[in-house]
Amino acid sequence: QVQLVESGGGLVQAGGSLRLSCRVSGSTSRINVMAWYRQAPGKQREWVASISEDHFTDYADSVKGRCIVARANAGKTVYLQMNSLKPEDTAVYYCNAIPNLANWGQGTQVTVSS
């Protein structure tokens, strides 16, 4: 069973940066695409960015140009570098595969103050 553990969130002022990490453990041989999602209070979870096994990346329009997704350690670690953060980026951030695995991690809280 694959386990997902996110880390790296925190409180940052608008314009600041954070790097989120996702540790993927367990049987990952069938995982091709990994993605980051976020869920703001009172809103549905939304896709933020994704990266394929061959490092093809894609981003939501809301973060394009401000975020970089990367993977390392044979896909066991996935990063999300977030720059020029805005208050509207405040959310709990999760990683998961695409198609989604059934078990989500606990997420990591990102809070951006204005």
C-alpha positions as CSV (number, residue, x, y, z in Angstrom):
1,Q,0.0,0.0,0.0
2,V,1.3,3.4,-0.9
3,Q,1.6,6.0,1.8
4,L,1.8,9.8,1.2
5,V,3.3,12.2,3.7
6,E,3.4,15.9,2.9
7,S,5.5,18.5,4.7
8,G,7.0,22.0,4.3
9,G,4.0,24.2,4.9
10,G,3.9,27.2,7.1
11,L,3.0,30.8,7.6
12,V,4.5,33.2,5.1
13,Q,3.9,36.8,4.1
14,A,2.5,37.6,0.7
15,G,5.3,37.5,-1.9
16,G,7.2,34.9,0.0
17,S,8.2,31.3,-0.9
18,L,7.8,27.8,0.4
19,R,8.9,24.4,-0.8
20,L,6.5,21.6,-0.1
21,S,7.7,18.0,0.0
22,C,5.8,14.7,-0.5
23,R,7.3,11.4,0.6
24,V,5.9,8.5,-1.3
25,S,6.5,5.1,0.3
26,G,5.3,1.6,-0.5
27,S,4.7,0.0,-3.9
28,T,5.1,2.8,-6.4
29,S,6.0,0.8,-9.5
30,R,2.6,1.5,-11.1
31,I,2.6,5.2,-10.4
32,N,3.4,7.4,-13.4
33,V,1.9,10.8,-12.7
34,M,2.2,12.6,-9.3
35,A,0.2,15.7,-8.5
36,W,-0.3,18.4,-5.9
37,Y,-3.8,19.4,-4.8
38,R,-5.0,22.0,-2.4
39,Q,-8.2,22.6,-0.4
40,A,-9.0,26.0,1.0
41,P,-11.6,26.4,3.8
42,G,-15.1,26.0,2.5
43,K,-13.9,25.0,-1.0
44,Q,-13.5,21.8,-2.9
45,R,-10.1,20.3,-3.3
46,E,-8.5,21.5,-6.5
47,W,-5.6,20.3,-8.7
48,V,-2.5,22.5,-8.6
49,A,0.2,20.8,-10.6
50,S,1.4,17.5,-11.8
51,I,4.5,15.8,-13.1
52,S,4.9,12.6,-15.0
53,E,7.5,9.9,-14.7
54,D,9.4,11.5,-17.6
55,H,9.2,14.9,-15.9
56,F,6.5,16.4,-18.1
57,T,4.8,19.1,-15.9
58,D,1.5,20.8,-16.0
59,Y,0.1,23.6,-13.8
60,A,-3.3,25.2,-12.9
61,D,-3.7,28.7,-14.4
62,S,-3.8,30.0,-10.8
63,V,-0.2,29.0,-10.1
64,K,1.4,28.9,-13.5
65,G,4.6,31.0,-13.5
66,R,4.8,30.9,-9.7
67,C,5.2,27.3,-8.9
68,I,7.6,24.5,-10.0
69,V,6.8,20.8,-9.5
70,A,9.7,18.3,-9.4
71,R,10.4,14.7,-8.5
72,A,13.4,12.9,-7.2
73,N,14.6,9.6,-5.7
74,A,12.9,7.5,-8.5
75,G,9.6,9.3,-7.8
76,K,9.7,8.7,-4.1
77,T,9.9,12.4,-3.4
78,V,7.8,15.1,-5.1
79,Y,8.3,18.8,-4.5
80,L,6.3,21.9,-5.1
81,Q,8.3,25.1,-5.0
82,M,5.9,28.0,-4.5
83,N,7.0,31.6,-5.2
84,S,5.3,35.0,-5.1
85,L,2.7,33.5,-2.7
86,K,-0.7,35.2,-2.5
87,P,-3.3,35.1,0.3
88,E,-5.5,33.1,-2.0
89,D,-2.9,30.4,-2.0
90,T,-3.8,29.7,1.6
91,A,-5.0,26.1,1.8
92,V,-4.1,22.6,2.9
93,Y,-1.8,21.1,0.3
94,Y,-1.9,17.4,-0.6
95,C,0.0,15.1,-3.0
96,N,-1.5,12.1,-4.7
97,A,-1.0,10.1,-7.9
98,I,-3.1,10.4,-11.0
99,P,-5.4,8.4,-11.0
100,N,-5.8,9.2,-7.3
101,L,-4.9,6.7,-4.7
102,A,-7.6,5.9,-2.2
103,N,-5.6,7.0,0.8
104,W,-4.7,10.7,1.0
105,G,-2.1,12.0,3.3
106,Q,-2.7,14.4,6.1
107,G,-1.7,17.4,4.0
108,T,0.4,20.4,4.9
109,Q,-1.1,23.8,5.8
110,V,0.1,26.8,3.9
111,T,-1.1,30.2,5.2
112,V,-0.2,33.4,3.4
113,S,-0.8,36.6,5.2
114,S,-1.4,39.9,3.4
